[in-house]
């Protein structure tokens, strides 16, 4: 996706060669939380060249994290595709862009040849429809956006969490359809940074607005709630204005279900969130969800760790105006010290004496759960948000909040709460 957008950036550089008389253009583009908005790159280039960008970049909602090595390499694509014509230099809170108009003009044909190669690659990538927004219908849980009927002004967007097995909405989605809602689902790559998923969500929401959707209420599970909050509060997108302005649909309601607003110690143990492990153990009767830890611990996403830089920045922003927040948190029986020690002993046996597996961090994460309340992955305190009074606690674990893992007539408890809050939202 980043390569596609960079190719889009380069395709717009043609007008610069016929702009103002100065041969060298140098300007600075500020970053936000270390991220550079490509829309700002393009608009700054146009303005520096004396060309009004108009609204041609309104729906370009992607950013690059230039605080990372990967992000800086992505920005250096400019330098490689247009040698000696475009150069970039990084500063702590911005990027300096230098454009040599004469050099650019002398190699326009070669630059466009290189760009075409990027565009061709992008078309191949764009053919993968796993990520983005699809429409939930009775017959197809992922119908293309084109099936959305004309004139639909309001939709409910469901957003999954980390390591979603693909069927987490199988109980919630039919209930939403039965209640008369038009339902779309937003899906993103599980393992990427939350901010990258937010970028993709912003692009998809802009597409919804372009199709005439004026309100898109959000129902988010787990990490999906962080993606939604980032979208609503980040300066480059909603910037705390839930009405969405002219670019995005209004978000009247955000329901966060099992969202780790202050992180989750268990994020250090990615293996516990793997649905296949949980299901196989529950079906086989070989123990509860905690036993899955003994089979290995994956590395957690840095954004989900308590006191991560992402969470610090997110929680420093005010809640958006015009969007009502609802928090649904689960409670299960607390974990005993004996259970924790049993899991640690088993992990040590699997690792052996000569193969350390970072048990110190694992132990801290497990000890934090002893006699604590929460859904097994997210504590009650992590789910809370200062200033949000609409918080409902129910008896359920992290997955059981919205789905029955095994066949059952039980209705996951979050469903009734979601339907009630959406009915009360105009």
N, C-alpha and C positions, 0 to 999 in steps of 0.2 A: 504493500500500500504506500509506504513512504517513497519507494522508487517511482510509483505512478505519479504521485503528487509533485515530486521533484521534476519529472518530465513535463508536467503541466506548467510548473514554474518557468522552465526554460523555453517552452513554446511561446511564452508571452514576451520574451525579451526583444523580439523584432522591432517594435516601435521605439525602443531606446536608441537605435542607430539613427533615427531620423528626428530626434528631439532637439534640445537646446544646443547651442554652439560649443559648450565646454566639452573637451575630450575626456577629461577624467572626472568621474563622479565618486565622491566618498561620503558615506553617511552611516549613522549608527542606528541599529534597531535594538530596542530594549527587550530583555527576556522577562518572563514571568515564572517564578519558581524554577528558573533554569531552563525553561522551555521557550522556544522561538516559534511564533505562529507564522506559518507559511503565508497566510493571507496578509499579514503585516509586511512580510518580506516583499511580496509583489507590489502592494500598494505604495510602500516606501520607494521602491525602484521607480515606479511610474511617476510619483510626485517629484523625486529627485531629478527626473528627466524632463519635468515640466509637462507631463501628460496626465490628465485626470483619469484615475482608474475606474470611475463610475461604480457600477454595481456588478462588474464582471467577476469579482471574487467573493461575492456575498456567501456562496454556498461552499467555499473552500475552508473546511474546518479541520485542519490537521496541524500538528505541531511536532517539533523535533526537540528532544532533550539534549541541548548542547552542553550540559554539564557532564555528560557521559562521553566516553571515547567513541561509542557507536554513533551518537548524535553528531559529533564533530566530523566523523568520517562521512556521514550523510551530507552535511553541509559542504564538505570538500568536493562533492560531486560537481558543484558549480565550477570549481577550479579545473577539474579534469576535463569536463566537457567543453569548456571554453578557455583553453590555455591562454594565459597572459591577458585575458579580457576581463575575467571576473576573479577576484580574490577575496577571501574572508579572513578575518582575524578576530579571535575570541577574547572577550574581557569578562570580568566576574559577573557583570549584570547586563551584558549586551554583546552584540556582534557588529563588527565594523565591516562594511561591504564596500569594495572598491571596484568600479566599472571603468574599463578603458574602452570608450566608445569606438575609437578608431580601430583598435585591435579586434573588437567584436565584429565590426563591419567587414573586416578583411577575411573573416572565416565563417561568415554566416552559413554558407552552404554546408561546410563540414559540421558545424554545430547542429544544424537541422538534421543531417544524416544520423548523427549520434542520438539526437533526441528521438528520431523515429524508431531506432532500435529499442530505446527505453519504453516507448509507447507500445510497441509490439509485445514486449515482455509484460507490460502492465495489463494488456488485454487478456493474456493467458492467465495471469493471476486473478483478474476480475471475474474470470469464468468460474472460480471457486465460490459458490454461493453459501458456504457454511456460515459465514459471519455477516452481520448486518441485521436488517429488519425484514421479517417475513410475516405473513398474515396467518393467523390460526383460524381454520374453518372446521366444520364438522368432519370433513373428509380428508383434510390435509393439515397436519400440525405446522407445516412450513410452506405455505403457498406463497408464490411470488407476490411482491407488493402490487403488481399490476392488477391483481384480482380485487383490490380494495375498491369498493363501489364509489363512483363519482358522487360528490356531495356529502361524504362522511365528514362531519366536523369534529367528532370527538372519538378518541380511541383510548384503550387501556394498554399500556406497554408493560410486558412482563420481562424482567431482567434476572438472569440466573446468577449464581454465585460461583465460587472456586470449585473446579473439578466437577462441574455439573455432568451427570451421566447421560443427559439428553431427555430424560423422562420426568424430571422433577415437577413439571407443570401438569402432569396427566390428570390430577384431581382438581387443581385450581382452574385450569383453562376451561374445561366443560362447565364449571359452575359460573364462570364469568359469562360465557356464551348463553347459558340458560337465563341469566339475569338481563340479557338484552344488550350486553356490551360488545362493541367491535374490538377484537383482541389482536394485537400484534406482539411479536416476540423479538427482543434484541439479543443477539448472541455475539460473543467476542472471544478471542483466543484466551484460554484460561490463564496461561502462565505469564502473559505480558504484564508490564506495569499498569497499575490502575489508570494512570493519566493517559496512557496510550488507548485504553479502552474508552475513556471519556472522549478522546478525539474522534474515534469512530462513531460513538453515539451522537456526538454533535453533528457530524455529517449526515447521519441517518435522520435525525430530527429535522434538520434543514430540508431534507427530501420530503418528509411528511408535510411540513409547512407548505412546500411548493405544490403539493398535491391537494391543498385546500384544507388540511387538518389544522384546526385552530386550537384544540385542546388535546393534550396527551398526558393523562394521569399515569403514574408509574407505580407498579407493584414489584418490589425488588427483594430477592432473597440473598442473605449473607453478603458477600463482597459486592454484589450488584447494587446494594444500597450505597456503598461508597462511590461507585461509578456515577450513580445518579446525583448524589450530593456534590461531587466534583463538577459535574456538568452545570448544576444550578448555581454554583457559587464562584466558579472560576471566571476571572475577568474577561477572558477571551470569548466566553460564550454567554450564559445568562447573566453573569455578573450580579447575582443576587436579586434579579428581577424576574419573578416567576411568570410574568405575562409573556416573556419571550420576545417582545418587541416585534419587529418585522421579519426577523430571521427564523424564529423558532415557534413552535406551538406553545401556548400557555400550559403550565403544569399546576393544576389546582390542588393536586394531592399527591404526595409521595408516601407510600406505605413501605416501611423497612421491616423485613421479617428476619430475625436472627442476624442482624447486621452488626459486625464488630466495630462500632464507631470509635472505640479506643484500643483496637487491636485484640489479638487473641494469642495467649502464650502457646496454644496448641498449633499455631501456624508454623512453629518450628518442626512439627511432625506431620508433614504433608500426607504421609501414608494413611493417617487416620481418616482423612477426608475422601479417600478413594472409595467410591460407591461399590465397586466390585468386591473389595475386601469386606466391607460391612455386610453386604447382602449374603455373600457366601457363608459368613460366620453365623448370621442370624438364621439362615435356612438350615444349615447343618446342625444347629444346636450346640456348636462348639464354644459358646460363650457370648458375652456382650460385645458392644462396639469397641470397648477399650482394649480388648484382647488383640485387635488388629494391629496395635502398636508393636507387638512383639515380632511381627514379620518384617519390620523395617520402618525407618523414618525418613521421609523425603525432606528436601530442603524447602523451607517455607519462603513464600514471596516476601521480600523485605518490606513491602508496603503494609502488610497485615500485622507485622510485629508491633507490640505495644511501644509507644514513644518513637515510632518511625518518623522520619522526616516528612513523608507524605501525610501521615495522620496529623502531625503537628501543624502543618500548613493548612490542611483542610479544616481542622477544628478551631483554628484561629479566625476563620472567616465567619461573618454573621450569617444566620439563616436567611434564606431568600424571602423577600416580600411577596405576598400573594400566593404562596404555596404552603398548604397545611401539611405538617409532618405527623405521621402516625408510626409508632414503634411497637412491634409485636415481639416479645421475648419469651423464650421457653425456659421451663424449669424441669430438671430431672433430679433423681436422688443424688446426693453428693457422693463423691468418690472417697473411699476409705483409704487410710494409710496402708493397710494390708494389700489392697488392690494395687496401689502404686508400687510398693516394694516387689510384689509378684511380677509385675511387668518389667521392672528394672532388672530383676534377677534373670528373667528369661532373655532379655536383650543382651546382657553380659555373656550368658552362655552361648548365644548365637554368634557373638562377636569373637569370643575366645580371648585369651589373655594377651595375645600379641596383636590384636586388631581393634584398637580403640574406635568407638563410634560416637564420641562426643556425648557421653552419658551425663556429663555435668549439666549441659543445657537441657537435655531430655528430662533429667530429674527435676530441674527448676520448673519446667513447664508442667510436669505432672503434680508436683507439690502444690502449685498454685491452685489446683483444682480440689485439693483435699478440703472437705467440708465447705466447699463453695457452691453457690447456686448458679445455675445457668443451664444451657441446653446441651451441655457436653462439649461444645466447642467454643461458645461465646458466653461469657458471664453476664449476669444482669447488669453489673456496673459498666461493662464495656458497651452494652446495648444502649444505655442511657445517653441522652444529650441534654445539656443544660438549656433551659428555655423551652423544651418540648414537654408539654404536660399530658399529651395524649399517648400514654404508654400502657399497653395491656400485657399482662403476664399470664401465660397459659401452661398447662402441664403437657409438655412435649419435648422431645429432643430436637436436635438441629434439623434433621431431615423430616421428622414427623410433624413439624410445624405446618408443612404444606403438602405432604404426600404420604400415602400409605405404602411403605416399602414392600410389605407382603399383602396379598389379597385380604380385604377387610371391608366391612360395612361402615367402619368408623369414618367420620368426616374430619379431616385434619382441622384443628381448631382455628388456624389463621383464616380459613376461607370465610367464615361468617363475619369476622371482623373486617376483612377486605370489602366484602359486599356492602356492609353497613356504611363504611366510610366513603366508598365511591358513590353510594346513593345520596349521601349528604353533601356531596361536592357538586357545585354548579359548574 
